Amino acid sequence: MPSPAPDSGPAAGALPVVACVGGVVHDAAGRLLLIRRGTEPGRGRWSVPGGRVEPGESLAEAVEREVLEETGLPVRAGAVVGRVRVPGRGVVYDVVDLACALVDPSVVPVAGDDADEVTFVDAAALEQLSCTDGLLESLGAWGVLPR
């Protein structure tokens, strides 16, 4: 995700806001699930799986769908861990990240939808990846970086 913009609230002439979610998924070893983005914004960079909330979906439904589409992993959404506003082309993405639990830890992740690779990473591996702007700072501030 690109650099978070300050949450300045509504203003005259403000850009449209697009509701989005991200899934913060850890495995039993404490590693974090990441996808390498296959599309813009952030193509080729690593981020948590996620995307737009579809009409009529709750945040939990949206994040469960997005994680499944991008990684093949069924998850159960939990608590909100954080929120960022990300500037886009003519819009602002309002991204709510939720903690998610793996439904079946034996399922192997497989990249799908707009992800071109998926993996679980520990803290050392994460340092070697080119992540989307603001991702590590946000996850660190929320206390959800991998072990």
Sequence and secondary structure as in RCSB ss.txt:
>XXXX:A:sequence
MPSPAPDSGPAAGALPVVACVGGVVHDAAGRLLLIRRGTEPGRGRWSVPGGRVEPGESLAEAVEREVLEETGLPV
RAGAVVGRVRVPGRGVVYDVVDLACALVDPSVVPVAGDDADEVTFVDAAALEQLSCTDGLLESLGAWGVLPR
>XXXX:A:secstr
    B      TT   EEEEEEEEEB TT  EEEEEESSSSSTTSEE SEEE  TT  HHHHHHHHHHHHHS  E
EEEEEEEEEEEE SSSEEEEEEEEEEES TTS     TTEEEEEEE HHHHHTS B TTHHHHHHHTT    
